[in-house]
Amino acid sequence: MKIIHFTNNTFDGGGRLTYQIHQNLIRNGIDSTLLVYQKDTDDPTVIELSDIIDSTTNLLPKIQYRFLRLKGRVLWRLALEKYKFKDLFNQNRDFILFKALMPYLQQVDIVCYSSPQYYLSSSLVRQIYNHTGAPIVWTLMDVEPFTGGCHF
């Protein structure tokens, strides 16, 4: 069985829990990979998005990734100026292209999401599902998925 997890990081509450689940699956002989936006471990089964982009020899994905991150930051700053948000809210933007994820999605049996809001959009989730056909398990670590960004 092959499982792929998507979460924001491995160091906040939801990220730590996702990492523990990932490690327990590996200890029980299950092929598990964890894709994160930010990584703070040297565990080779945890892949940071920038590692995915930097490992490609094609320059275009690297440029697109950097552009999407910059665009997201600029749009976020503009939204902060316009609406004066007090909290971080999900903008439904992805910072990685589907093609860059494809090598990690081969023969996946289960796709797990927990706090992927910083880099996966709803359209990218649909592309992942259409490509893998694997069931999606979305573990709600807090109320962010149905409030748009409020973490408790």
Backbone torsions as a table, in degrees:
resi	resn	phi	psi	omega
1	MET	NA	138.4	179.8
2	LYS	-122.3	127.9	-178.8
3	ILE	-123.8	138.1	174.0
4	ILE	-121.8	133.2	-179.2
5	HIS	-111.3	144.9	173.3
6	PHE	-123.8	124.4	174.1
7	THR	-150.0	166.4	-175.6
8	ASN	-69.2	-45.6	-176.4
9	ASN	-157.2	-175.3	178.8
10	THR	-117.0	14.0	-173.5
11	PHE	-122.9	-15.3	175.3
12	ASP	-90.0	-177.7	-175.2
13	GLY	-54.5	-56.6	-179.5
14	GLY	-65.9	-36.9	178.9
15	GLY	-66.0	-42.1	177.9
16	ARG	-63.0	-43.2	179.9
17	LEU	-64.5	-43.1	177.7
18	THR	-61.0	-41.8	178.9
19	TYR	-63.7	-39.5	177.9
20	GLN	-64.3	-42.4	176.8
21	ILE	-60.5	-46.4	179.0
22	HIS	-57.7	-47.4	179.9
23	GLN	-64.4	-40.1	179.0
24	ASN	-64.8	-37.5	176.7
25	LEU	-62.9	-43.6	178.8
26	ILE	-62.6	-43.9	178.5
27	ARG	-59.1	-27.8	179.8
28	ASN	-95.4	17.1	172.7
29	GLY	82.2	16.7	179.9
30	ILE	-99.3	135.1	178.0
31	ASP	-72.5	107.9	-175.7
32	SER	-127.9	135.7	176.3
33	THR	-128.3	139.2	-179.1
34	LEU	-117.2	118.5	176.7
35	LEU	-102.2	127.5	-175.5
36	VAL	-130.3	157.0	174.1
37	TYR	-77.0	-40.6	178.7
38	GLN	-131.2	134.4	-176.0
39	LYS	-118.0	139.3	175.7
40	ASP	-131.9	25.5	179.8
41	THR	-132.7	156.9	176.6
42	ASP	-96.7	12.3	178.4
43	ASP	-62.6	120.8	-178.0
44	PRO	-70.0	-12.9	177.8
45	THR	-86.5	-1.8	175.8
46	VAL	-106.9	121.0	-175.3
47	ILE	-113.3	124.8	176.2
48	GLU	-87.4	144.6	-178.3
49	LEU	-55.1	-40.5	-179.3
50	SER	-64.6	-30.3	175.8
51	ASP	-65.6	-38.8	178.6
52	ILE	-62.0	-45.9	-177.6
53	ILE	-69.2	-43.1	-176.8
54	ASP	-70.2	-22.0	-178.2
55	SER	-77.9	-15.3	-179.8
56	THR	-80.0	146.0	178.1
57	THR	-87.6	-13.3	179.7
58	ASN	-79.3	126.3	-177.4
59	LEU	-71.5	-30.2	-175.5
60	LEU	-59.7	-47.9	177.8
61	PRO	-59.8	-35.6	178.6
62	LYS	-63.0	-44.7	179.6
63	ILE	-66.1	-43.1	-179.5
64	GLN	-63.7	-41.7	179.3
65	TYR	-61.6	-49.7	179.8
66	ARG	-61.4	-40.1	179.5
67	PHE	-64.8	-45.6	-179.6
68	LEU	-62.0	-39.5	177.4
69	ARG	-65.9	-44.9	179.3
70	LEU	-64.0	-44.3	178.7
71	LYS	-59.6	-43.5	178.5
72	GLY	-61.6	-41.9	179.4
73	ARG	-66.1	-42.5	179.9
74	VAL	-64.9	-47.3	179.3
75	LEU	-62.0	-37.4	178.6
76	TRP	-64.6	-43.9	178.5
77	ARG	-61.1	-43.0	178.6
78	LEU	-63.4	-40.3	178.5
79	ALA	-65.3	-39.2	178.0
80	LEU	-62.2	-42.1	178.9
81	GLU	-64.5	-41.4	-175.9
82	LYS	-74.7	-44.7	-171.6
83	TYR	-105.1	-10.4	179.8
84	LYS	51.6	53.2	178.3
85	PHE	-60.5	146.6	174.9
86	LYS	-100.1	-17.6	-178.6
87	ASP	-129.6	165.3	176.4
88	LEU	-80.3	124.6	178.5
89	PHE	-119.9	147.9	-179.4
90	ASN	-67.5	128.9	179.1
91	GLN	-99.2	3.3	-179.2
92	ASN	53.0	49.0	178.5
93	ARG	-121.6	145.9	174.7
94	ASP	-108.9	149.1	-179.2
95	PHE	-113.8	19.1	177.5
96	ILE	-146.4	147.8	179.3
97	LEU	-89.2	147.3	-178.4
98	PHE	-56.1	-40.2	-178.8
99	LYS	-57.7	-33.9	179.7
100	ALA	-70.9	-26.9	179.5
101	LEU	-83.1	-20.9	-172.1
102	MET	-52.3	-40.9	179.8
103	PRO	-60.9	-26.7	-178.9
104	TYR	-87.7	-7.8	-175.2
105	LEU	-103.3	7.7	-178.7
106	GLN	-74.5	126.9	176.0
107	GLN	55.0	37.5	177.4
108	VAL	-79.2	134.1	179.0
109	ASP	-92.7	-34.2	-179.6
110	ILE	-141.4	137.5	175.1
111	VAL	-111.3	124.8	-178.5
112	CYS	-115.1	131.0	175.9
113	TYR	-115.6	138.1	169.7
114	SER	-153.8	110.1	-179.0
115	SER	58.3	51.2	177.3
116	PRO	-91.4	17.3	-168.8
117	GLN	-63.4	-20.1	-176.1
118	TYR	-82.6	-14.0	-177.2
119	TYR	-141.7	-3.8	178.1
120	LEU	-116.5	127.8	174.2
121	SER	-94.9	168.8	178.1
122	SER	-62.9	-33.8	179.0
123	SER	-69.4	-35.3	177.7
124	LEU	-70.1	-36.3	175.8
125	VAL	-61.1	-42.4	178.3
126	ARG	-63.5	-41.9	178.7
127	GLN	-62.0	-41.6	179.2
128	ILE	-62.3	-45.0	179.4
129	TYR	-64.1	-46.0	-179.6
130	ASN	-60.7	-35.5	-178.9
131	HIS	-75.2	-44.1	-173.9
132	THR	-89.9	-34.6	-173.6
133	GLY	68.3	7.5	-177.2
134	ALA	-81.2	148.8	175.6
135	PRO	-61.7	146.4	179.0
136	ILE	-106.6	127.5	175.4
137	VAL	-111.7	118.5	179.5
138	TRP	-111.9	108.0	-179.8
139	THR	-89.4	119.0	-179.2
140	LEU	-84.3	104.0	-179.4
141	MET	-78.9	-24.0	175.2
142	ASP	-156.7	-165.4	-173.8
143	VAL	-89.7	4.3	-177.4
144	GLU	-52.5	-43.3	-176.6
145	PRO	-60.1	-28.9	-179.7
146	PHE	-109.7	2.0	173.7
147	THR	-109.9	-17.2	-179.6
148	GLY	93.3	0.7	175.6
149	GLY	154.9	-7.2	-179.7
150	CYS	-76.7	121.8	-179.7
151	HIS	-105.2	133.0	178.0
152	PHE	-129.3	NA	NA
